[in-house]
């Protein structure tokens, strides 16, 4: 594992996304205000697409996107195609001593090309840079593809909430390293 400590993960993610024609940006309050309508359409389109499968998913109002959360603007990211199209959108914040995932959505036309893995590497390294050790989040228990991916990334199932959502939690360093290995394995095949 020590060999992974010498990698500049921020540079790695930026370079890998660049090769694919994407870039990753922090979502700031200013950025959110600038692209609010477009981001709302993106997220709510995905929520509507899957509302019959994931019963807790429903479109979000404007206030949800602007809602203040502890350090949300530090740990939330968007991946954009060079054309400006949204590839991935994530809200994360701080709950106690942990980073907490509120949502991550990937554009259906860009699924399967590693955006979620590259985002996870960037987010984990950003959290580690700030002294955090754990990342957690709730996943709808029917969201099998995402749950399986996150388990492969190094998350563990902690508990179930309201018999509908699984709480997944993991060590940031382990998630980063495991996701890096997963990404390399996929990109080499």
Secondary structure, DSSP 8 states (H G I E B T S, - for coil): -GGGGGS-HHHHHHHHHHHHTEEEEE--HHHHHHHHHHHHHHHHHHHHHTTTTSTT-----HHHHH---TTHHHH-EEEEETTS-EEEEEEEEEETTEEEEEEEEE-GGGTTSSHHHHHHHHHHHHHHHTT--EEEEEEETT-HHHHHHHHHHT-EEEEEETTTEEEEEEEHHHHHHHHHHHHHHHHH-
